[in-house]
Amino acid sequence: MHDASLTRDATAARQGSPEVLAELLRASRADTLATFARYEQSVPALRVPLRTELNPPLWELGHIGWFQEYWIGRNPALDAGARADPALPRRRSLRPGADGLYNSSQVPHDSRWQLALPDSTATRDDLAHQLDQSLALLRQVGDTDDARYFFRLALLHEDMHHEAALYMARGLDIRIDDERWQPQGLPGPGDSLRLAAQRWRLGSDAAPGFVFDNELAGHDVELVPFNIDAQAVRWAEFLPFVEAGGYDQPQWWTEAGGRWRAAQSDSVPCYLRRLGSSWEHQRGGRWAALDLREAACHLTLHEAEAWCRWAGRRLPTEAEWECAACTAGPAFRWGDVWEWTASPFAPWPGFEPHPYRDYSAPWFDGRPVLKGASHCTQPRMRHPKYRNFFQAQRRDVPAGFRSCAM
């Protein structure tokens, strides 16, 4: 059963009691504030450039608290869970006008740099009051998964934003010293795993606990036998492609990948430079020797596909990845980087959007699914059924890949 491969932390986040949820909400907020403090120490006046992959740090912080209050403290259908009507009028926010500042569905990305946001002290105060409100309501809700649904949603939403804060920090040369969020070296790749032909139940069925809407509904897919890497591709395996001139050889790139390459000014992966026969990476504003044992990271889908063509390999499908993660046990290592797959992010038969309508449905546009987790992901977010999704050209995300035999 796939449940055996769930981590204890992921199970706690999706199925935990109110007491466990309260503990996790506090822990998530502590990490949010600790990482924000690094921004305060490193970014003058908390001003960052207007780029599509960034948000103003004060907006990010305020949005996290706003989201929690919007779906918990202000939600008149709190006990209805995934069946709640999102159009019901909300109760008044603790901060007047908060919707006009932090509602990501209504506040366009580029306009966030012009908003008159509360300062960091006021924003922290807002977050403290919002968390107190949420914890008080958590002590009052009924003993059902519906009643706990929005608390779990708010927890995992905050964890997603914390991961985004970590990889945005790298793009802004902010040094993060917490050892929990540093990449680890991987062993040699070893033999690939061979999985037999089988019928695999892709996704999730309605079950106790929390499930994201795009994980539903579980459905059977037929898999032919396949060989899949036991772990993500490391720099030790990826960089020979770069050193062989692969970035400038069009035969390895898809049509879309070729267009992406033509728009780039360099022929090396993001955050890397080559000095003679050695490689260095940039982190926290410093250049240091690259550990070739680390999973290759901050790669686009195009770079992953190009390496696979060069190596005579291919990316796994979402179903192949999930099947291996759920059946191969410890032999299948995952969680070092988000992993690009060959599958588009699309709704499955029976899909119905949950109350947070903008979570999945707007992004069913052909972008690929990423599976797993990264070294920046909170352990409680690491679930083999989780579907991440980014545009193919994103390289700020800590994403890499593993491959399958052709």
PyMOL commands that set and color helices and strands:
alter all, ss='L'
color gray80, all
select helices_A, chain A and resi 2-5+8-15+18-42+44-46+57-73+78-83+98-102+109-114+120-138+145-171+179-181+213-215+235-243+246-248+250-252+255-262+301-311+318-327+329-331+361-363+379-381
alter helices_A, ss='H'
color red, helices_A
select strands_A, chain A and resi 193-195+198-202+219-223+226-228+272-275+278-283+286-289+313-314+338-344+368-372+388-389+399-400+404-405
alter strands_A, ss='S'
color yellow, strands_A
deselect
rebuild
show_as cartoon
